[in-house]
């Protein structure tokens, strides 16, 4: 199996190569490109590989542009740092996606899907030609800028008040009830689950650190190492409840804080 890697982060390339070899020792990386321009040139100058591992966000734009400039006659597996909710339905035909950092078991499942499709398509058109244009357009649509929630209507005593999202420091669960706290320490019940809030809030501004906590970037005052490879946050305003970044969220949280 010949593989082209389209990725502009050197460490990500090395990890992909290592993971790929662990998953399929027969895989041969025949090329590595780091931009739209270099990818188009490589595809024009070389025979189509069996598989392309392609990062969506490259230094010179989104990799979808590659499909506008050259025929891509290979199976494509996209890699992406986008939140999973934006892509969870995108598991169709010849295109797959993997969330970064790419995990061995996820790549293994995607490679198995590739081999399964290849067996099914034997003697028919190349797998890479299966409605590729339509599939890429679908993925582009899923990643279009989204209108996130701008305000919440909440109850305050006997009246309803509208609170701007930018005023909210964090959301959290306390038992079966979800709350949010504003920067000026006002506390309100919010009638949405954490999963529902995840689809409403701008991921550049809010991050879900655990099943029961969603913080704004402005609310994070201090970050401390915590046992179990977790992180403990000091938030503003202060909350009488520990705000802990779960172990599986730590890497993404650090990346989010460093944007």
C-alpha positions as CSV (number, residue, x, y, z in Angstrom):
1,X,0.0,0.0,0.0
2,X,1.5,3.3,-1.1
3,X,0.7,6.3,1.0
4,X,1.0,10.1,0.6
5,X,1.0,12.2,3.8
6,X,-0.2,15.8,3.4
7,X,0.6,17.5,6.7
8,X,2.4,20.7,7.6
9,X,3.4,19.8,11.2
10,X,6.7,17.9,11.4
11,X,5.9,16.2,14.7
12,X,2.5,15.1,13.3
13,X,4.2,13.6,10.2
14,X,6.6,11.6,12.4
15,X,3.7,10.3,14.6
16,X,1.6,9.4,11.5
17,X,4.6,7.5,10.0
18,X,5.2,5.6,13.2
19,X,1.5,4.8,13.8
20,X,1.1,3.8,10.2
21,X,3.9,1.3,10.4
22,X,2.5,-0.1,13.6
23,X,-0.9,-0.6,12.0
24,X,0.3,-1.9,8.6
25,X,3.9,-2.9,8.2
26,X,3.4,-3.2,4.4
27,X,2.5,0.5,4.1
28,X,5.1,2.6,2.1
29,X,5.1,6.3,2.5
30,X,5.9,7.5,-1.0
31,X,5.6,11.2,-0.4
32,X,5.2,13.9,2.2
33,X,3.8,17.4,1.3
34,X,3.1,20.3,3.6
35,X,0.9,22.7,1.5
36,X,-1.8,22.9,-1.1
37,X,0.8,24.0,-3.7
38,X,3.3,21.2,-3.0
39,X,0.5,18.6,-2.8
40,X,-0.9,19.6,-6.2
41,X,2.6,19.5,-7.7
42,X,3.3,16.0,-6.2
43,X,0.0,14.6,-7.5
44,X,0.7,16.0,-11.0
45,X,4.2,14.6,-11.1
46,X,3.6,11.2,-9.5
47,X,1.4,8.1,-9.9
48,X,-1.6,8.2,-7.7
49,X,-1.0,6.5,-4.3
50,X,-3.4,4.0,-2.9
51,X,-4.1,6.2,0.1
52,X,-3.7,9.8,1.1
53,X,-3.6,10.9,4.8
54,X,-4.6,14.6,4.4
55,X,-4.7,17.3,7.1
56,X,-7.6,19.7,6.5
57,X,-5.9,22.8,7.7
58,X,-2.6,23.6,5.9
59,X,-0.4,26.6,6.2
60,X,-1.7,28.0,2.9
61,X,-5.4,27.2,3.3
62,X,-7.8,24.2,3.6
63,X,-6.7,21.1,1.8
64,X,-10.1,21.0,0.0
65,X,-8.5,23.4,-2.5
66,X,-6.3,20.5,-3.7
67,X,-9.4,18.9,-5.3
68,X,-10.2,22.0,-7.3
69,X,-6.7,22.1,-8.8
70,X,-6.0,18.4,-9.6
71,X,-7.8,15.1,-10.0
72,X,-7.4,13.0,-6.9
73,X,-7.7,9.4,-7.8
74,X,-6.9,7.9,-4.4
75,X,-8.8,7.1,-1.2
76,X,-8.5,9.9,1.2
77,X,-8.5,9.9,5.0
78,X,-8.7,13.4,6.4
79,X,-7.0,14.3,9.7
80,X,-8.3,17.2,11.6
81,X,-8.3,19.1,14.9
82,X,-11.9,20.1,14.6
83,X,-14.3,19.2,17.4
84,X,-15.9,15.8,16.8
85,X,-19.5,17.1,16.9
86,X,-18.9,18.9,13.6
87,X,-17.8,15.7,11.9
88,X,-19.4,12.7,13.8
89,X,-21.7,11.9,10.9
90,X,-19.0,12.0,8.3
91,X,-18.2,8.3,7.8
92,X,-19.2,7.6,4.3
93,X,-17.9,5.8,1.2
94,X,-14.3,6.6,0.3
95,X,-13.7,9.4,2.7
96,X,-13.0,9.0,6.3
97,X,-11.6,11.4,9.0
98,X,-9.4,11.0,12.1
99,X,-9.2,13.5,15.0
100,X,-5.7,14.7,15.8
101,X,-3.6,13.6,17.6
102,X,-4.3,10.4,15.5
103,X,-4.6,7.3,17.7
104,X,-3.4,3.9,16.7
105,X,-6.8,2.2,17.0
106,X,-8.6,4.9,15.0
107,X,-6.0,4.7,12.2
108,X,-6.2,0.9,12.3
109,X,-10.0,1.1,11.9
110,X,-9.7,3.5,9.0
111,X,-7.0,1.4,7.2
112,X,-9.2,-1.7,7.6
113,X,-12.1,0.3,6.1
114,X,-9.8,1.2,3.2
115,X,-8.8,-2.5,2.6
116,X,-12.5,-3.6,2.9
117,X,-13.5,-1.0,0.2
118,X,-10.7,-2.1,-2.0
119,X,-11.9,-5.7,-1.9
120,X,-15.4,-4.6,-2.6
121,X,-14.4,-2.4,-5.5
122,X,-12.0,-4.9,-7.1
123,X,-12.6,-4.9,-10.9
124,X,-14.7,-1.7,-10.7
125,X,-13.8,2.0,-10.7
126,X,-11.0,3.1,-8.3
127,X,-12.2,3.7,-4.8
128,X,-10.9,7.3,-5.0
129,X,-13.5,8.1,-7.7
130,X,-16.5,7.3,-5.6
131,X,-18.4,10.6,-5.6
132,X,-15.2,12.3,-4.3
133,X,-16.4,15.8,-5.4
134,X,-19.7,15.4,-3.6
135,X,-18.1,14.1,-0.5
136,X,-15.5,16.9,-0.3
137,X,-18.3,19.4,-0.7
138,X,-20.3,17.8,2.1
139,X,-17.3,18.0,4.4
140,X,-16.8,21.6,3.5
141,X,-20.4,22.4,4.3
142,X,-20.0,20.7,7.7
143,X,-17.0,23.0,8.5
144,X,-18.6,26.2,7.4
145,X,-18.5,29.0,10.0
146,X,-21.4,28.4,12.4
147,X,-23.7,30.8,14.1
148,X,-23.1,30.1,17.8
149,X,-25.4,31.0,20.6
150,X,-25.3,34.8,21.4
151,X,-27.5,34.9,24.6
152,X,-29.5,32.7,27.0
153,X,-32.9,33.5,28.4
154,X,-32.9,32.5,32.0
155,X,-35.1,32.8,35.1
156,X,-34.3,35.3,37.8
157,X,-36.9,35.2,40.6
158,X,-40.3,35.8,39.0
159,X,-38.9,37.3,35.8
160,X,-36.9,36.2,32.7
161,X,-33.6,37.9,31.9
162,X,-31.4,37.7,28.8
163,X,-27.7,37.1,29.4
164,X,-25.2,37.7,26.7
165,X,-22.9,34.7,26.1
166,X,-19.8,36.9,26.4
167,X,-20.8,37.7,30.0
168,X,-20.6,34.0,31.0
169,X,-17.5,32.8,32.6
170,X,-18.3,29.1,32.8
171,X,-21.0,26.4,32.8
172,X,-21.0,23.5,35.3
173,X,-23.2,20.7,36.6
174,X,-24.1,20.3,40.3
175,X,-26.0,17.1,40.7
176,X,-28.7,17.0,38.0
177,X,-28.9,20.7,37.5
178,X,-26.7,22.8,35.2
179,X,-25.7,26.3,36.0
180,X,-23.6,29.1,34.5
181,X,-21.9,31.9,36.3
182,X,-21.3,35.3,34.8
183,X,-18.1,37.3,35.2
184,X,-19.8,39.5,37.8
185,X,-20.6,36.3,39.8
186,X,-24.3,36.0,39.0
187,X,-25.5,32.4,39.0
188,X,-28.3,31.1,36.8
189,X,-29.8,27.7,36.0
190,X,-29.5,26.8,32.4
191,X,-32.1,24.4,30.8
192,X,-29.7,22.6,28.5
193,X,-27.5,19.5,28.9
194,X,-23.7,19.8,28.6
195,X,-23.9,17.9,25.3
196,X,-26.4,20.4,24.0
197,X,-24.3,23.3,25.1
198,X,-21.3,21.8,23.2
199,X,-23.1,22.5,19.9
200,X,-24.1,26.0,20.9
201,X,-20.9,27.5,22.1
202,X,-17.9,28.8,20.1
203,X,-15.1,26.3,20.6
204,X,-12.5,29.1,20.2
205,X,-13.9,30.7,23.3
206,X,-15.3,27.8,25.4
207,X,-13.8,24.4,26.2
208,X,-15.4,21.4,27.8
209,X,-12.8,20.3,30.4
210,X,-14.9,17.4,31.7
211,X,-18.3,15.9,31.5
212,X,-19.6,18.5,33.9
213,X,-17.6,21.6,33.2
214,X,-17.4,24.1,30.3
215,X,-15.0,27.1,30.8
216,X,-14.4,30.3,28.8
217,X,-10.9,31.2,28.0
218,X,-11.2,34.5,30.0
219,X,-12.2,32.6,33.1
220,X,-9.0,30.6,33.4
221,X,-6.8,32.3,36.0
222,X,-4.2,29.7,36.9
223,X,-3.4,26.1,35.8
224,X,-1.9,23.5,38.1
225,X,-0.7,20.0,37.7
226,X,-3.0,17.5,39.4
227,X,-2.7,13.8,40.2
228,X,-3.8,11.3,37.6
229,X,-2.2,13.3,34.8
230,X,-5.0,15.9,35.1
231,X,-5.0,19.7,35.6
232,X,-6.6,21.8,38.2
233,X,-7.9,25.3,37.2
234,X,-8.3,28.4,39.3
235,X,-11.3,30.2,37.8
236,X,-12.5,33.8,37.8
237,X,-14.9,34.3,39.5
238,X,-14.1,31.8,42.2
239,X,-16.3,28.7,42.5
240,X,-16.6,26.4,45.5
241,X,-16.2,23.4,43.3
242,X,-13.1,21.9,41.8
243,X,-12.6,22.5,38.1
244,X,-10.5,19.7,36.9
245,X,-9.4,19.0,33.3
246,X,-9.9,15.3,32.7
247,X,-6.9,13.3,31.6
248,X,-8.3,12.6,28.1
249,X,-8.9,16.4,27.6
250,X,-5.5,17.7,28.8
251,X,-3.7,17.7,25.4
252,X,-6.5,19.4,23.6
253,X,-7.0,21.9,26.5
254,X,-3.3,22.9,26.3
255,X,-3.6,23.3,22.5
256,X,-6.8,25.4,23.0
257,X,-5.1,27.6,25.6
258,X,-2.1,28.1,23.3
259,X,-4.0,29.2,20.2
